[in-house]
Amino acid sequence: MPKTNPWHSLKENRYHDNTRCGPGSEIPAHNRVPGTGNKPHCTDCTKLNSEGK
Ligand SMILES: [Zn+2]
């Protein structure tokens, strides 16, 4: 399942929860934080999730 526990970047104001998300997967490990950070959902992840990917 590509959809997984949420993570976000210290440098971004949105969170990801789909491992197929390009911008989300490119976050360097030192900027990656588990959880949503109370930020809005990534639109790319929303699209991927709605397509069942
Ligand atoms: Zn994303």
mmCIF file of the protein (N, C-alpha, C, O) and its ligand, coordinates in Angstrom:
data_MODEL
# 
_entry.id   MODEL 
# 
loop_
_entity.id 
_entity.type 
_entity.pdbx_number_of_molecules 
1 polymer     1 
2 non-polymer 1 
# 
_entity_poly.entity_id                      1 
_entity_poly.type                           'polypeptide(L)' 
_entity_poly.nstd_linkage                   no 
_entity_poly.nstd_monomer                   no 
_entity_poly.pdbx_seq_one_letter_code       MPKTNPWHSLKENRYHDNTRCGPGSEIPAHNRVPGTGNKPHCTDCTKLNSEGK 
_entity_poly.pdbx_seq_one_letter_code_can   MPKTNPWHSLKENRYHDNTRCGPGSEIPAHNRVPGTGNKPHCTDCTKLNSEGK 
_entity_poly.pdbx_strand_id                 A 
# 
loop_
_entity_poly_seq.entity_id 
_entity_poly_seq.num 
_entity_poly_seq.mon_id 
_entity_poly_seq.hetero 
1 1  MET n 
1 2  PRO n 
1 3  LYS n 
1 4  THR n 
1 5  ASN n 
1 6  PRO n 
1 7  TRP n 
1 8  HIS n 
1 9  SER n 
1 10 LEU n 
1 11 LYS n 
1 12 GLU n 
1 13 ASN n 
1 14 ARG n 
1 15 TYR n 
1 16 HIS n 
1 17 ASP n 
1 18 ASN n 
1 19 THR n 
1 20 ARG n 
1 21 CYS n 
1 22 GLY n 
1 23 PRO n 
1 24 GLY n 
1 25 SER n 
1 26 GLU n 
1 27 ILE n 
1 28 PRO n 
1 29 ALA n 
1 30 HIS n 
1 31 ASN n 
1 32 ARG n 
1 33 VAL n 
1 34 PRO n 
1 35 GLY n 
1 36 THR n 
1 37 GLY n 
1 38 ASN n 
1 39 LYS n 
1 40 PRO n 
1 41 HIS n 
1 42 CYS n 
1 43 THR n 
1 44 ASP n 
1 45 CYS n 
1 46 THR n 
1 47 LYS n 
1 48 LEU n 
1 49 ASN n 
1 50 SER n 
1 51 GLU n 
1 52 GLY n 
1 53 LYS n 
# 
loop_
_struct_asym.id 
_struct_asym.entity_id 
A 1 
B 2 
# 
loop_
_chem_comp.id 
_chem_comp.type 
_chem_comp.mon_nstd_flag 
ALA 'L-peptide linking' y 
ARG 'L-peptide linking' y 
ASN 'L-peptide linking' y 
ASP 'L-peptide linking' y 
CYS 'L-peptide linking' y 
GLU 'L-peptide linking' y 
GLY 'peptide linking'   y 
HIS 'L-peptide linking' y 
ILE 'L-peptide linking' y 
LEU 'L-peptide linking' y 
LYS 'L-peptide linking' y 
MET 'L-peptide linking' y 
PRO 'L-peptide linking' y 
SER 'L-peptide linking' y 
THR 'L-peptide linking' y 
TRP 'L-peptide linking' y 
TYR 'L-peptide linking' y 
VAL 'L-peptide linking' y 
ZN  non-polymer         . 
# 
_pdbx_entity_nonpoly.entity_id   2 
_pdbx_entity_nonpoly.name        ? 
_pdbx_entity_nonpoly.comp_id     ZN 
# 
_pdbx_nonpoly_scheme.asym_id         B 
_pdbx_nonpoly_scheme.entity_id       2 
_pdbx_nonpoly_scheme.mon_id          ZN 
_pdbx_nonpoly_scheme.ndb_seq_num     1 
_pdbx_nonpoly_scheme.pdb_seq_num     101 
_pdbx_nonpoly_scheme.auth_seq_num    101 
_pdbx_nonpoly_scheme.pdb_mon_id      ZN 
_pdbx_nonpoly_scheme.auth_mon_id     ZN 
_pdbx_nonpoly_scheme.pdb_strand_id   A 
_pdbx_nonpoly_scheme.pdb_ins_code    . 
# 
loop_
_atom_site.group_PDB 
_atom_site.id 
_atom_site.type_symbol 
_atom_site.label_atom_id 
_atom_site.label_alt_id 
_atom_site.label_comp_id 
_atom_site.label_asym_id 
_atom_site.label_entity_id 
_atom_site.label_seq_id 
_atom_site.pdbx_PDB_ins_code 
_atom_site.Cartn_x 
_atom_site.Cartn_y 
_atom_site.Cartn_z 
_atom_site.occupancy 
_atom_site.B_iso_or_equiv 
_atom_site.pdbx_formal_charge 
_atom_site.auth_seq_id 
_atom_site.auth_comp_id 
_atom_site.auth_asym_id 
_atom_site.auth_atom_id 
_atom_site.pdbx_PDB_model_num 
ATOM   1   N  N  . MET A 1 1  ? 0.831  -1.207 0.000  1.00 0.00 ? 1   MET A N  1 
ATOM   2   C  CA . MET A 1 1  ? 0.000  0.000  0.000  1.00 0.00 ? 1   MET A CA 1 
ATOM   3   C  C  . MET A 1 1  ? 0.869  1.262  0.000  1.00 0.00 ? 1   MET A C  1 
ATOM   4   O  O  . MET A 1 1  ? 1.622  1.497  0.945  1.00 0.00 ? 1   MET A O  1 
ATOM   5   N  N  . PRO A 1 2  ? 0.766  2.068  -1.054 1.00 0.00 ? 2   PRO A N  1 
ATOM   6   C  CA . PRO A 1 2  ? 1.560  3.306  -1.073 1.00 0.00 ? 2   PRO A CA 1 
ATOM   7   C  C  . PRO A 1 2  ? 1.129  4.294  -0.008 1.00 0.00 ? 2   PRO A C  1 
ATOM   8   O  O  . PRO A 1 2  ? 1.942  5.079  0.480  1.00 0.00 ? 2   PRO A O  1 
ATOM   9   N  N  . LYS A 1 3  ? -0.174 4.262  0.364  1.00 0.00 ? 3   LYS A N  1 
ATOM   10  C  CA . LYS A 1 3  ? -0.604 5.188  1.401  1.00 0.00 ? 3   LYS A CA 1 
ATOM   11  C  C  . LYS A 1 3  ? -0.060 4.710  2.735  1.00 0.00 ? 3   LYS A C  1 
ATOM   12  O  O  . LYS A 1 3  ? -0.189 3.536  3.082  1.00 0.00 ? 3   LYS A O  1 
ATOM   13  N  N  . THR A 1 4  ? 0.547  5.619  3.478  1.00 0.00 ? 4   THR A N  1 
ATOM   14  C  CA . THR A 1 4  ? 1.247  5.213  4.693  1.00 0.00 ? 4   THR A CA 1 
ATOM   15  C  C  . THR A 1 4  ? 1.069  6.276  5.766  1.00 0.00 ? 4   THR A C  1 
ATOM   16  O  O  . THR A 1 4  ? 0.282  7.209  5.606  1.00 0.00 ? 4   THR A O  1 
ATOM   17  N  N  . ASN A 1 5  ? 1.803  6.127  6.856  1.00 0.00 ? 5   ASN A N  1 
ATOM   18  C  CA . ASN A 1 5  ? 1.722  7.126  7.913  1.00 0.00 ? 5   ASN A CA 1 
ATOM   19  C  C  . ASN A 1 5  ? 2.230  8.473  7.396  1.00 0.00 ? 5   ASN A C  1 
ATOM   20  O  O  . ASN A 1 5  ? 3.174  8.517  6.606  1.00 0.00 ? 5   ASN A O  1 
ATOM   21  N  N  . PRO A 1 6  ? 1.616  9.559  7.832  1.00 0.00 ? 6   PRO A N  1 
ATOM   22  C  CA . PRO A 1 6  ? 1.975  10.871 7.298  1.00 0.00 ? 6   PRO A CA 1 
ATOM   23  C  C  . PRO A 1 6  ? 3.388  11.323 7.703  1.00 0.00 ? 6   PRO A C  1 
ATOM   24  O  O  . PRO A 1 6  ? 3.911  10.968 8.760  1.00 0.00 ? 6   PRO A O  1 
ATOM   25  N  N  . TRP A 1 7  ? 3.959  12.107 6.821  1.00 0.00 ? 7   TRP A N  1 
ATOM   26  C  CA . TRP A 1 7  ? 5.224  12.770 7.142  1.00 0.00 ? 7   TRP A CA 1 
ATOM   27  C  C  . TRP A 1 7  ? 5.201  14.145 6.498  1.00 0.00 ? 7   TRP A C  1 
ATOM   28  O  O  . TRP A 1 7  ? 4.383  14.418 5.619  1.00 0.00 ? 7   TRP A O  1 
ATOM   29  N  N  . HIS A 1 8  ? 6.093  14.995 6.935  1.00 0.00 ? 8   HIS A N  1 
ATOM   30  C  CA . HIS A 1 8  ? 6.188  16.321 6.318  1.00 0.00 ? 8   HIS A CA 1 
ATOM   31  C  C  . HIS A 1 8  ? 7.632  16.791 6.366  1.00 0.00 ? 8   HIS A C  1 
ATOM   32  O  O  . HIS A 1 8  ? 8.494  16.175 6.993  1.00 0.00 ? 8   HIS A O  1 
ATOM   33  N  N  . SER A 1 9  ? 7.867  17.905 5.683  1.00 0.00 ? 9   SER A N  1 
ATOM   34  C  CA . SER A 1 9  ? 9.212  18.466 5.618  1.00 0.00 ? 9   SER A CA 1 
ATOM   35  C  C  . SER A 1 9  ? 9.277  19.729 6.455  1.00 0.00 ? 9   SER A C  1 
ATOM   36  O  O  . SER A 1 9  ? 8.322  20.505 6.501  1.00 0.00 ? 9   SER A O  1 
ATOM   37  N  N  . LEU A 1 10 ? 10.403 19.932 7.113  1.00 0.00 ? 10  LEU A N  1 
ATOM   38  C  CA . LEU A 1 10 ? 10.610 21.178 7.840  1.00 0.00 ? 10  LEU A CA 1 
ATOM   39  C  C  . LEU A 1 10 ? 10.535 22.371 6.904  1.00 0.00 ? 10  LEU A C  1 
ATOM   40  O  O  . LEU A 1 10 ? 10.271 23.488 7.347  1.00 0.00 ? 10  LEU A O  1 
ATOM   41  N  N  . LYS A 1 11 ? 10.762 22.149 5.614  1.00 0.00 ? 11  LYS A N  1 
ATOM   42  C  CA . LYS A 1 11 ? 10.842 23.238 4.633  1.00 0.00 ? 11  LYS A CA 1 
ATOM   43  C  C  . LYS A 1 11 ? 9.536  23.463 3.883  1.00 0.00 ? 11  LYS A C  1 
ATOM   44  O  O  . LYS A 1 11 ? 9.439  24.394 3.084  1.00 0.00 ? 11  LYS A O  1 
ATOM   45  N  N  . GLU A 1 12 ? 8.512  22.611 4.131  1.00 0.00 ? 12  GLU A N  1 
ATOM   46  C  CA . GLU A 1 12 ? 7.266  22.736 3.390  1.00 0.00 ? 12  GLU A CA 1 
ATOM   47  C  C  . GLU A 1 12 ? 6.104  22.977 4.334  1.00 0.00 ? 12  GLU A C  1 
ATOM   48  O  O  . GLU A 1 12 ? 6.173  22.650 5.519  1.00 0.00 ? 12  GLU A O  1 
ATOM   49  N  N  . ASN A 1 13 ? 5.015  23.562 3.790  1.00 0.00 ? 13  ASN A N  1 
ATOM   50  C  CA . ASN A 1 13 ? 3.840  23.830 4.617  1.00 0.00 ? 13  ASN A CA 1 
ATOM   51  C  C  . ASN A 1 13 ? 2.697  22.893 4.273  1.00 0.00 ? 13  ASN A C  1 
ATOM   52  O  O  . ASN A 1 13 ? 1.532  23.291 4.289  1.00 0.00 ? 13  ASN A O  1 
ATOM   53  N  N  . ARG A 1 14 ? 3.031  21.642 3.961  1.00 0.00 ? 14  ARG A N  1 
ATOM   54  C  CA . ARG A 1 14 ? 2.014  20.626 3.708  1.00 0.00 ? 14  ARG A CA 1 
ATOM   55  C  C  . ARG A 1 14 ? 2.579  19.269 4.113  1.00 0.00 ? 14  ARG A C  1 
ATOM   56  O  O  . ARG A 1 14 ? 3.792  19.113 4.253  1.00 0.00 ? 14  ARG A O  1 
ATOM   57  N  N  . TYR A 1 15 ? 1.689  18.282 4.301  1.00 0.00 ? 15  TYR A N  1 
ATOM   58  C  CA . TYR A 1 15 ? 2.174  16.960 4.678  1.00 0.00 ? 15  TYR A CA 1 
ATOM   59  C  C  . TYR A 1 15 ? 1.815  15.944 3.606  1.00 0.00 ? 15  TYR A C  1 
ATOM   60  O  O  . TYR A 1 15 ? 0.897  16.156 2.813  1.00 0.00 ? 15  TYR A O  1 
ATOM   61  N  N  . HIS A 1 16 ? 2.548  14.838 3.592  1.00 0.00 ? 16  HIS A N  1 
ATOM   62  C  CA . HIS A 1 16 ? 2.371  13.766 2.614  1.00 0.00 ? 16  HIS A CA 1 
ATOM   63  C  C  . HIS A 1 16 ? 1.969  12.480 3.325  1.00 0.00 ? 16  HIS A C  1 
ATOM   64  O  O  . HIS A 1 16 ? 2.274  12.288 4.502  1.00 0.00 ? 16  HIS A O  1 
ATOM   65  N  N  . ASP A 1 17 ? 1.278  11.599 2.595  1.00 0.00 ? 17  ASP A N  1 
ATOM   66  C  CA . ASP A 1 17 ? 0.991  10.274 3.158  1.00 0.00 ? 17  ASP A CA 1 
ATOM   67  C  C  . ASP A 1 17 ? 0.921  9.213  2.062  1.00 0.00 ? 17  ASP A C  1 
ATOM   68  O  O  . ASP A 1 17 ? 0.327  8.152  2.254  1.00 0.00 ? 17  ASP A O  1 
ATOM   69  N  N  . ASN A 1 18 ? 1.536  9.507  0.903  1.00 0.00 ? 18  ASN A N  1 
ATOM   70  C  CA . ASN A 1 18 ? 1.560  8.517  -0.177 1.00 0.00 ? 18  ASN A CA 1 
ATOM   71  C  C  . ASN A 1 18 ? 2.991  8.384  -0.669 1.00 0.00 ? 18  ASN A C  1 
ATOM   72  O  O  . ASN A 1 18 ? 3.613  9.366  -1.074 1.00 0.00 ? 18  ASN A O  1 
ATOM   73  N  N  . THR A 1 19 ? 3.514  7.149  -0.630 1.00 0.00 ? 19  THR A N  1 
ATOM   74  C  CA . THR A 1 19 ? 4.929  6.943  -0.953 1.00 0.00 ? 19  THR A CA 1 
ATOM   75  C  C  . THR A 1 19 ? 5.227  7.170  -2.433 1.00 0.00 ? 19  THR A C  1 
ATOM   76  O  O  . THR A 1 19 ? 6.392  7.273  -2.817 1.00 0.00 ? 19  THR A O  1 
ATOM   77  N  N  . ARG A 1 20 ? 4.181  7.250  -3.279 1.00 0.00 ? 20  ARG A N  1 
ATOM   78  C  CA . ARG A 1 20 ? 4.408  7.503  -4.696 1.00 0.00 ? 20  ARG A CA 1 
ATOM   79  C  C  . ARG A 1 20 ? 4.474  8.993  -5.005 1.00 0.00 ? 20  ARG A C  1 
ATOM   80  O  O  . ARG A 1 20 ? 4.734  9.378  -6.145 1.00 0.00 ? 20  ARG A O  1 
ATOM   81  N  N  . CYS A 1 21 ? 4.246  9.817  -4.019 1.00 0.00 ? 21  CYS A N  1 
ATOM   82  C  CA . CYS A 1 21 ? 4.283  11.262 -4.218 1.00 0.00 ? 21  CYS A CA 1 
ATOM   83  C  C  . CYS A 1 21 ? 5.717  11.700 -4.528 1.00 0.00 ? 21  CYS A C  1 
ATOM   84  O  O  . CYS A 1 21 ? 6.623  11.462 -3.729 1.00 0.00 ? 21  CYS A O  1 
ATOM   85  N  N  . GLY A 1 22 ? 5.925  12.337 -5.684 1.00 0.00 ? 22  GLY A N  1 
ATOM   86  C  CA . GLY A 1 22 ? 7.261  12.764 -6.083 1.00 0.00 ? 22  GLY A CA 1 
ATOM   87  C  C  . GLY A 1 22 ? 7.881  13.749 -5.115 1.00 0.00 ? 22  GLY A C  1 
ATOM   88  O  O  . GLY A 1 22 ? 8.945  13.475 -4.559 1.00 0.00 ? 22  GLY A O  1 
ATOM   89  N  N  . PRO A 1 23 ? 7.232  14.907 -4.895 1.00 0.00 ? 23  PRO A N  1 
ATOM   90  C  CA . PRO A 1 23 ? 7.798  15.887 -3.971 1.00 0.00 ? 23  PRO A CA 1 
ATOM   91  C  C  . PRO A 1 23 ? 7.992  15.326 -2.562 1.00 0.00 ? 23  PRO A C  1 
ATOM   92  O  O  . PRO A 1 23 ? 8.962  15.647 -1.876 1.00 0.00 ? 23  PRO A O  1 
ATOM   93  N  N  . GLY A 1 24 ? 7.044  14.479 -2.148 1.00 0.00 ? 24  GLY A N  1 
ATOM   94  C  CA . GLY A 1 24 ? 7.140  13.918 -0.803 1.00 0.00 ? 24  GLY A CA 1 
ATOM   95  C  C  . GLY A 1 24 ? 8.317  12.968 -0.662 1.00 0.00 ? 24  GLY A C  1 
ATOM   96  O  O  . GLY A 1 24 ? 8.996  12.959 0.364  1.00 0.00 ? 24  GLY A O  1 
ATOM   97  N  N  . SER A 1 25 ? 8.560  12.160 -1.706 1.00 0.00 ? 25  SER A N  1 
ATOM   98  C  CA . SER A 1 25 ? 9.634  11.173 -1.621 1.00 0.00 ? 25  SER A CA 1 
ATOM   99  C  C  . SER A 1 25 ? 11.006 11.816 -1.783 1.00 0.00 ? 25  SER A C  1 
ATOM   100 O  O  . SER A 1 25 ? 12.025 11.202 -1.466 1.00 0.00 ? 25  SER A O  1 
ATOM   101 N  N  . GLU A 1 26 ? 11.034 13.064 -2.281 1.00 0.00 ? 26  GLU A N  1 
ATOM   102 C  CA . GLU A 1 26 ? 12.321 13.744 -2.493 1.00 0.00 ? 26  GLU A CA 1 
ATOM   103 C  C  . GLU A 1 26 ? 12.777 14.533 -1.279 1.00 0.00 ? 26  GLU A C  1 
ATOM   104 O  O  . GLU A 1 26 ? 13.842 15.150 -1.299 1.00 0.00 ? 26  GLU A O  1 
ATOM   105 N  N  . ILE A 1 27 ? 11.975 14.514 -0.222 1.00 0.00 ? 27  ILE A N  1 
ATOM   106 C  CA . ILE A 1 27 ? 12.370 15.242 0.986  1.00 0.00 ? 27  ILE A CA 1 
ATOM   107 C  C  . ILE A 1 27 ? 13.598 14.567 1.586  1.00 0.00 ? 27  ILE A C  1 
ATOM   108 O  O  . ILE A 1 27 ? 13.557 13.372 1.879  1.00 0.00 ? 27  ILE A O  1 
ATOM   109 N  N  . PRO A 1 28 ? 14.688 15.305 1.776  1.00 0.00 ? 28  PRO A N  1 
ATOM   110 C  CA . PRO A 1 28 ? 15.878 14.700 2.386  1.00 0.00 ? 28  PRO A CA 1 
ATOM   111 C  C  . PRO A 1 28 ? 15.601 14.247 3.811  1.00 0.00 ? 28  PRO A C  1 
ATOM   112 O  O  . PRO A 1 28 ? 14.777 14.833 4.512  1.00 0.00 ? 28  PRO A O  1 
ATOM   113 N  N  . ALA A 1 29 ? 16.293 13.206 4.227  1.00 0.00 ? 29  ALA A N  1 
ATOM   114 C  CA . ALA A 1 29 ? 16.031 12.603 5.534  1.00 0.00 ? 29  ALA A CA 1 
ATOM   115 C  C  . ALA A 1 29 ? 16.167 13.618 6.667  1.00 0.00 ? 29  ALA A C  1 
ATOM   116 O  O  . ALA A 1 29 ? 15.430 13.544 7.650  1.00 0.00 ? 29  ALA A O  1 
ATOM   117 N  N  . HIS A 1 30 ? 17.103 14.568 6.542  1.00 0.00 ? 30  HIS A N  1 
ATOM   118 C  CA . HIS A 1 30 ? 17.324 15.509 7.643  1.00 0.00 ? 30  HIS A CA 1 
ATOM   119 C  C  . HIS A 1 30 ? 16.212 16.544 7.749  1.00 0.00 ? 30  HIS A C  1 
ATOM   120 O  O  . HIS A 1 30 ? 16.119 17.248 8.755  1.00 0.00 ? 30  HIS A O  1 
ATOM   121 N  N  . ASN A 1 31 ? 15.350 16.649 6.704  1.00 0.00 ? 31  ASN A N  1 
ATOM   122 C  CA . ASN A 1 31 ? 14.201 17.566 6.771  1.00 0.00 ? 31  ASN A CA 1 
ATOM   123 C  C  . ASN A 1 31 ? 12.898 16.835 7.015  1.00 0.00 ? 31  ASN A C  1 
ATOM   124 O  O  . ASN A 1 31 ? 11.858 17.467 7.195  1.00 0.00 ? 31  ASN A O  1 
ATOM   125 N  N  . ARG A 1 32 ? 12.938 15.502 7.023  1.00 0.00 ? 32  ARG A N  1 
ATOM   126 C  CA . ARG A 1 32 ? 11.725 14.688 7.105  1.00 0.00 ? 32  ARG A CA 1 
ATOM   127 C  C  . ARG A 1 32 ? 11.306 14.486 8.553  1.00 0.00 ? 32  ARG A C  1 
ATOM   128 O  O  . ARG A 1 32 ? 12.114 14.094 9.395  1.00 0.00 ? 32  ARG A O  1 
ATOM   129 N  N  . VAL A 1 33 ? 10.020 14.760 8.837  1.00 0.00 ? 33  VAL A N  1 
ATOM   130 C  CA . VAL A 1 33 ? 9.489  14.624 10.192 1.00 0.00 ? 33  VAL A CA 1 
ATOM   131 C  C  . VAL A 1 33 ? 8.209  13.801 10.132 1.00 0.00 ? 33  VAL A C  1 
ATOM   132 O  O  . VAL A 1 33 ? 7.355  14.070 9.287  1.00 0.00 ? 33  VAL A O  1 
ATOM   133 N  N  . PRO A 1 34 ? 8.047  12.799 11.010 1.00 0.00 ? 34  PRO A N  1 
ATOM   134 C  CA . PRO A 1 34 ? 6.798  12.029 11.021 1.00 0.00 ? 34  PRO A CA 1 
ATOM   135 C  C  . PRO A 1 34 ? 5.630  12.875 11.501 1.00 0.00 ? 34  PRO A C  1 
ATOM   136 O  O  . PRO A 1 34 ? 5.795  13.790 12.308 1.00 0.00 ? 34  PRO A O  1 
ATOM   137 N  N  . GLY A 1 35 ? 4.440  12.552 10.988 1.00 0.00 ? 35  GLY A N  1 
ATOM   138 C  CA . GLY A 1 35 ? 3.230  13.247 11.404 1.00 0.00 ? 35  GLY A CA 1 
ATOM   139 C  C  . GLY A 1 35 ? 2.826  14.325 10.410 1.00 0.00 ? 35  GLY A C  1 
ATOM   140 O  O  . GLY A 1 35 ? 3.522  14.579 9.427  1.00 0.00 ? 35  GLY A O  1 
ATOM   141 N  N  . THR A 1 36 ? 1.682  14.955 10.688 1.00 0.00 ? 36  THR A N  1 
ATOM   142 C  CA . THR A 1 36 ? 1.142  15.945 9.752  1.00 0.00 ? 36  THR A CA 1 
ATOM   143 C  C  . THR A 1 36 ? 1.659  17.348 10.037 1.00 0.00 ? 36  THR A C  1 
ATOM   144 O  O  . THR A 1 36 ? 1.598  18.213 9.163  1.00 0.00 ? 36  THR A O  1 
ATOM   145 N  N  . GLY A 1 37 ? 2.159  17.587 11.224 1.00 0.00 ? 37  GLY A N  1 
ATOM   146 C  CA . GLY A 1 37 ? 2.600  18.934 11.580 1.00 0.00 ? 37  GLY A CA 1 
ATOM   147 C  C  . GLY A 1 37 ? 1.462  19.942 11.591 1.00 0.00 ? 37  GLY A C  1 
ATOM   148 O  O  . GLY A 1 37 ? 1.704  21.148 11.541 1.00 0.00 ? 37  GLY A O  1 
ATOM   149 N  N  . ASN A 1 38 ? 0.210  19.459 11.655 1.00 0.00 ? 38  ASN A N  1 
ATOM   150 C  CA . ASN A 1 38 ? -0.970 20.329 11.578 1.00 0.00 ? 38  ASN A CA 1 
ATOM   151 C  C  . ASN A 1 38 ? -0.986 21.160 10.309 1.00 0.00 ? 38  ASN A C  1 
ATOM   152 O  O  . ASN A 1 38 ? -1.500 22.279 10.291 1.00 0.00 ? 38  ASN A O  1 
ATOM   153 N  N  . LYS A 1 39 ? -0.413 20.598 9.238  1.00 0.00 ? 39  LYS A N  1 
ATOM   154 C  CA . LYS A 1 39 ? -0.353 21.288 7.953  1.00 0.00 ? 39  LYS A CA 1 
ATOM   155 C  C  . LYS A 1 39 ? -1.407 20.722 7.008  1.00 0.00 ? 39  LYS A C  1 
ATOM   156 O  O  . LYS A 1 39 ? -1.931 19.636 7.255  1.00 0.00 ? 39  LYS A O  1 
ATOM   157 N  N  . PRO A 1 40 ? -1.729 21.444 5.917  1.00 0.00 ? 40  PRO A N  1 
ATOM   158 C  CA . PRO A 1 40 ? -2.681 20.919 4.935  1.00 0.00 ? 40  PRO A CA 1 
ATOM   159 C  C  . PRO A 1 40 ? -2.112 19.705 4.205  1.00 0.00 ? 40  PRO A C  1 
ATOM   160 O  O  . PRO A 1 40 ? -0.898 19.521 4.125  1.00 0.00 ? 40  PRO A O  1 
ATOM   161 N  N  . HIS A 1 41 ? -3.019 18.879 3.674  1.00 0.00 ? 41  HIS A N  1 
ATOM   162 C  CA . HIS A 1 41 ? -2.618 17.687 2.929  1.00 0.00 ? 41  HIS A CA 1 
ATOM   163 C  C  . HIS A 1 41 ? -2.046 18.079 1.572  1.00 0.00 ? 41  HIS A C  1 
ATOM   164 O  O  . HIS A 1 41 ? -2.562 18.983 0.915  1.00 0.00 ? 41  HIS A O  1 
ATOM   165 N  N  . CYS A 1 42 ? -0.993 17.408 1.157  1.00 0.00 ? 42  CYS A N  1 
ATOM   166 C  CA . CYS A 1 42 ? -0.389 17.607 -0.156 1.00 0.00 ? 42  CYS A CA 1 
ATOM   167 C  C  . CYS A 1 42 ? -1.398 17.289 -1.264 1.00 0.00 ? 42  CYS A C  1 
ATOM   168 O  O  . CYS A 1 42 ? -2.054 16.249 -1.222 1.00 0.00 ? 42  CYS A O  1 
ATOM   169 N  N  . THR A 1 43 ? -1.524 18.175 -2.249 1.00 0.00 ? 43  THR A N  1 
ATOM   170 C  CA . THR A 1 43 ? -2.509 17.941 -3.310 1.00 0.00 ? 43  THR A CA 1 
ATOM   171 C  C  . THR A 1 43 ? -2.129 16.749 -4.175 1.00 0.00 ? 43  THR A C  1 
ATOM   172 O  O  . THR A 1 43 ? -3.009 16.046 -4.673 1.00 0.00 ? 43  THR A O  1 
ATOM   173 N  N  . ASP A 1 44 ? -0.834 16.507 -4.361 1.00 0.00 ? 44  ASP A N  1 
ATOM   174 C  CA . ASP A 1 44 ? -0.399 15.337 -5.143 1.00 0.00 ? 44  ASP A CA 1 
ATOM   175 C  C  . ASP A 1 44 ? -0.792 14.048 -4.429 1.00 0.00 ? 44  ASP A C  1 
ATOM   176 O  O  . ASP A 1 44 ? -1.257 13.099 -5.061 1.00 0.00 ? 44  ASP A O  1 
ATOM   177 N  N  . CYS A 1 45 ? -0.604 14.018 -3.110 1.00 0.00 ? 45  CYS A N  1 
ATOM   178 C  CA . CYS A 1 45 ? -0.994 12.837 -2.337 1.00 0.00 ? 45  CYS A CA 1 
ATOM   179 C  C  . CYS A 1 45 ? -2.507 12.644 -2.393 1.00 0.00 ? 45  CYS A C  1 
ATOM   180 O  O  . CYS A 1 45 ? -2.983 11.517 -2.533 1.00 0.00 ? 45  CYS A O  1 
ATOM   181 N  N  . THR A 1 46 ? -3.254 13.721 -2.287 1.00 0.00 ? 46  THR A N  1 
ATOM   182 C  CA . THR A 1 46 ? -4.707 13.627 -2.369 1.00 0.00 ? 46  THR A CA 1 
ATOM   183 C  C  . THR A 1 46 ? -5.132 12.988 -3.671 1.00 0.00 ? 46  THR A C  1 
ATOM   184 O  O  . THR A 1 46 ? -6.009 12.124 -3.696 1.00 0.00 ? 46  THR A O  1 
ATOM   185 N  N  . LYS A 1 47 ? -4.494 13.425 -4.776 1.00 0.00 ? 47  LYS A N  1 
ATOM   186 C  CA . LYS A 1 47 ? -4.820 12.903 -6.100 1.00 0.00 ? 47  LYS A CA 1 
ATOM   187 C  C  . LYS A 1 47 ? -4.467 11.412 -6.188 1.00 0.00 ? 47  LYS A C  1 
ATOM   188 O  O  . LYS A 1 47 ? -5.271 10.606 -6.657 1.00 0.00 ? 47  LYS A O  1 
ATOM   189 N  N  . LEU A 1 48 ? -3.275 11.058 -5.740 1.00 0.00 ? 48  LEU A N  1 
ATOM   190 C  CA . LEU A 1 48 ? -2.843 9.660  -5.777 1.00 0.00 ? 48  LEU A CA 1 
ATOM   191 C  C  . LEU A 1 48 ? -3.766 8.782  -4.936 1.00 0.00 ? 48  LEU A C  1 
ATOM   192 O  O  . LEU A 1 48 ? -4.154 7.696  -5.365 1.00 0.00 ? 48  LEU A O  1 
ATOM   193 N  N  . ASN A 1 49 ? -4.118 9.253  -3.740 1.00 0.00 ? 49  ASN A N  1 
ATOM   194 C  CA . ASN A 1 49 ? -4.993 8.480  -2.866 1.00 0.00 ? 49  ASN A CA 1 
ATOM   195 C  C  . ASN A 1 49 ? -6.371 8.289  -3.506 1.00 0.00 ? 49  ASN A C  1 
ATOM   196 O  O  . ASN A 1 49 ? -6.958 7.210  -3.428 1.00 0.00 ? 49  ASN A O  1 
ATOM   197 N  N  . SER A 1 50 ? -6.880 9.358  -4.144 1.00 0.00 ? 50  SER A N  1 
ATOM   198 C  CA . SER A 1 50 ? -8.214 9.268  -4.743 1.00 0.00 ? 50  SER A CA 1 
ATOM   199 C  C  . SER A 1 50 ? -8.220 8.345  -5.946 1.00 0.00 ? 50  SER A C  1 
ATOM   200 O  O  . SER A 1 50 ? -9.259 7.789  -6.302 1.00 0.00 ? 50  SER A O  1 
ATOM   201 N  N  . GLU A 1 51 ? -7.056 8.178  -6.578 1.00 0.00 ? 51  GLU A N  1 
ATOM   202 C  CA . GLU A 1 51 ? -6.944 7.260  -7.722 1.00 0.00 ? 51  GLU A CA 1 
ATOM   203 C  C  . GLU A 1 51 ? -6.620 5.840  -7.276 1.00 0.00 ? 51  GLU A C  1 
ATOM   204 O  O  . GLU A 1 51 ? -6.538 4.927  -8.098 1.00 0.00 ? 51  GLU A O  1 
ATOM   205 N  N  . GLY A 1 52 ? -6.434 5.659  -5.970 1.00 0.00 ? 52  GLY A N  1 
ATOM   206 C  CA . GLY A 1 52 ? -6.154 4.336  -5.429 1.00 0.00 ? 52  GLY A CA 1 
ATOM   207 C  C  . GLY A 1 52 ? -4.748 3.868  -5.677 1.00 0.00 ? 52  GLY A C  1 
ATOM   208 O  O  . GLY A 1 52 ? -4.489 2.664  -5.701 1.00 0.00 ? 52  GLY A O  1 
ATOM   209 N  N  . LYS A 1 53 ? -3.807 4.818  -5.866 1.00 0.00 ? 53  LYS A N  1 
ATOM   210 C  CA . LYS A 1 53 ? -2.410 4.455  -6.110 1.00 0.00 ? 53  LYS A CA 1 
ATOM   211 C  C  . LYS A 1 53 ? -1.597 4.547  -4.820 1.00 0.00 ? 53  LYS A C  1 
ATOM   212 O  O  . LYS A 1 53 ? -0.396 4.278  -4.826 1.00 0.00 ? 53  LYS A O  1 
HETATM 213 ZN ZN . ZN  B 2 .  ? 2.617  14.518 -1.348 1.00 0.00 2 101 ZN  A ZN 1 
# 
